Amino acid sequence: MKVISGKPPFHAIKKEAAVIIALFEGATPQRPPQASEMMWECCRECFKQNPEDRITADILLLRLRALAEFEVTDEGSPGTLPPQEPQREQAPAISTSYEGYSV
């Protein structure tokens, strides 16, 4: 949801406990205006309460790829992502040395 709208699911509910209660009652997030019908259908498949009823990651990936080819990508058109500021985080330093390890 945040990828589509820039807001987390249930952003209008201010108390965390209220979100938990809503989820237990079967509530799902509201459709953001930026979500096309096809995108929203993918989202609804992911919201199903029973994990066995949810779409698999493989099928979701196929649908999203097809959706990316189908959707209009002009800025401001339905189904497009809102502009986002680039995230610039420094990657942690990773040692490539094996010194100190015994085999």
C-alpha positions as CSV (number, residue, x, y, z in Angstrom):
1,M,0.0,0.0,0.0
2,K,2.8,2.4,0.9
3,V,4.4,1.9,-2.5
4,I,1.1,2.9,-4.3
5,S,0.0,5.8,-2.1
6,G,3.0,6.8,-0.1
7,K,1.1,6.2,3.1
8,P,1.1,3.0,5.2
9,P,-2.1,0.9,5.4
10,F,-4.7,2.2,7.9
11,H,-2.9,5.5,8.0
12,A,-6.1,7.2,9.1
13,I,-6.4,5.1,12.2
14,K,-4.1,6.8,14.8
15,K,-4.0,4.1,17.5
16,E,-2.1,0.9,16.9
17,A,-4.6,-1.1,19.1
18,A,-7.4,0.1,16.8
19,V,-5.6,-1.2,13.8
20,I,-5.1,-4.6,15.4
21,I,-8.9,-4.7,16.3
22,A,-9.8,-3.7,12.7
23,L,-7.6,-6.5,11.3
24,F,-9.1,-9.1,13.6
25,E,-12.5,-8.0,12.4
26,G,-11.5,-8.6,8.8
27,A,-11.0,-4.9,7.8
28,T,-8.8,-4.2,4.8
29,P,-7.1,-0.9,3.8
30,Q,-9.0,1.5,1.7
31,R,-8.2,1.7,-2.0
32,P,-5.9,4.6,-2.7
33,P,-7.0,6.8,-5.6
34,Q,-3.7,6.1,-7.4
35,A,-4.5,2.3,-7.5
36,S,-5.9,1.1,-10.8
37,E,-8.5,-1.6,-10.7
38,M,-6.0,-4.2,-11.7
39,M,-3.5,-3.1,-9.1
40,W,-6.2,-3.1,-6.4
41,E,-7.2,-6.6,-7.3
42,C,-3.6,-7.7,-6.7
43,C,-3.7,-6.0,-3.3
44,R,-7.1,-7.6,-2.4
45,E,-5.6,-11.0,-3.2
46,C,-2.9,-10.3,-0.6
47,F,-5.3,-9.1,2.1
48,K,-7.2,-12.4,2.4
49,Q,-7.3,-13.6,6.0
50,N,-6.6,-17.2,5.3
51,P,-3.0,-17.6,4.1
52,E,-4.0,-20.5,1.9
53,D,-6.4,-18.3,0.1
54,R,-3.8,-15.6,-0.6
55,I,-2.0,-15.3,-4.0
56,T,1.4,-16.9,-4.1
57,A,4.5,-14.7,-4.6
58,D,5.2,-16.3,-8.0
59,I,1.7,-15.5,-9.3
60,L,1.8,-12.0,-7.8
61,L,5.1,-11.4,-9.6
62,L,3.7,-12.5,-12.9
63,R,0.6,-10.3,-12.4
64,L,2.7,-7.3,-11.4
65,R,4.9,-7.8,-14.5
66,A,1.9,-7.9,-16.7
67,L,0.4,-4.9,-15.0
68,A,3.6,-2.9,-15.5
69,E,3.4,-3.6,-19.2
70,F,-0.3,-2.8,-19.3
71,E,-0.6,0.3,-17.1
72,V,-0.3,3.8,-18.4
73,T,2.9,5.2,-17.0
74,D,2.5,8.9,-17.6
75,E,3.0,11.0,-14.4
76,G,-0.3,11.5,-12.6
77,S,-2.1,8.7,-14.5
78,P,-4.0,6.0,-12.6
79,G,-1.8,3.2,-11.6
80,T,1.4,5.2,-11.4
81,L,3.5,5.6,-8.3
82,P,3.7,9.0,-6.7
83,P,7.0,10.7,-7.0
84,Q,9.3,9.8,-4.2
85,E,12.5,11.4,-2.9
86,P,15.4,9.1,-3.5
87,Q,16.6,7.3,-0.4
88,R,20.3,7.8,0.2
89,E,21.5,5.5,2.9
90,Q,25.1,4.6,3.4
91,A,25.7,0.9,3.0
92,P,27.4,-0.8,6.0
93,A,31.1,-1.6,5.5
94,I,31.6,-5.3,4.9
95,S,34.9,-7.0,5.5
96,T,36.1,-9.3,2.7
97,S,39.0,-10.5,4.8
98,Y,39.2,-14.0,6.1
99,E,41.8,-13.0,8.8
100,G,40.9,-14.3,12.2
101,Y,38.9,-17.3,10.9
102,S,40.2,-20.8,11.3
103,V,39.3,-23.6,9.0
